[in-house]
Amino acid sequence: MKQKRLLSQRHPLFYHLSVSEKRFRRKLAWLLDNKRYTTQRSSDKLPFRVKKHQSKLIKKLGDSDVQLQHNKVDNLSIVVGCLNGALLRPGETFSFYKLVGKPTAKRGFKMGMELSNGVPRPGIGGGICQSTNLLHWLALHSPLTISERHHHSIDPFPDDGRVLPWASGAAVFYNYLDFQLTNNTQWTFQLNLWLTNTLLEGEIRVSEELDFAYHVFERDHRFLKRGSTFYRSNEIWRKKIAKFRGGELLDQECIAKNFGRVMYEPLEYEEEVTF
């Protein structure tokens, strides 16, 4: 049976109208949802580090234009300038796009690689998902609540030195696909991001030393072939441990079960058997 297409998929005009409507709804939400959004930043770092991580700026991504990746670095530089030092006080919500704003050429954003309807293509501000991927990974190692997060349902490129579990990132698209963190704790947190020649680096810091920590890991990762189509699946788990009691296990939970289409042929895979 032929799948029925959404109205927004039938003509570019309908797509743009749909996007405009969703963006308007988000702006209304920012005004009316009664959340206290993070607005303050500080160049003085809070005293205790919760988690630090880094990711490569330039990666091997199939036949993608290397210039788009260099443009991505420039885009990330603007994002870092908007977010670095953001303070997240008790009861506040961090909104990525409320702080970063709309990526436009006028603001200095360039064409970078982005995913649109599951297809990689150039777009203004492309590549800034790398910052939300990093922030999401940091947040998973903290007691902050991930109150809004989206992820791509496809895997477009083979891994290039991947160190994080697949599908542990956070996709964003101005402004209705946002990334938000809410601080439901008694402590103040700080998000720091910076660039080196080769890396995007980031950390979460906190006002008081925490007596617990988190370990995030992957289970049951596999590639699967159904007919002529490849898929990838895994589970992401998190352990909470006592830092000063020999790593005593305090809690363990499955954070996500992921399943998505793969746009390339994996080197190893299982073939689904049908009867």
Number of C-alpha atoms within 10 A of each C-alpha: 3 4 5 7 8 10 12 14 13 10 10 11 12 14 15 12 12 15 16 14 12 16 17 13 14 19 13 11 12 14 10 9 9 8 14 15 19 20 15 12 17 13 9 8 18 18 12 15 17 22 18 17 15 18 20 15 19 16 13 14 15 11 7 15 13 15 13 21 21 17 20 27 25 20 23 25 17 18 23 21 12 18 23 18 24 21 25 25 23 16 16 19 23 26 20 23 21 20 16 16 13 15 22 12 11 7 11 12 23 23 22 24 25 23 18 12 11 14 11 14 15 18 17 20 27 26 28 26 22 21 24 20 22 23 26 20 21 20 19 18 19 21 19 19 15 17 14 14 17 13 15 18 16 18 19 17 17 16 13 11 10 10 8 15 16 18 23 22 21 22 24 24 20 18 23 17 19 20 25 20 22 23 20 15 14 11 17 18 27 25 23 22 25 18 16 10 8 12 15 22 20 23 22 25 23 22 16 15 12 16 10 18 19 22 13 19 15 17 13 9 14 13 20 19 18 12 10 7 12 20 21 21 18 19 19 20 16 18 16 20 19 16 14 11 10 8 13 12 15 12 11 14 11 14 14 14 14 16 20 16 19 21 16 14 15 16 7 9 14 12 13 9 8 6 2
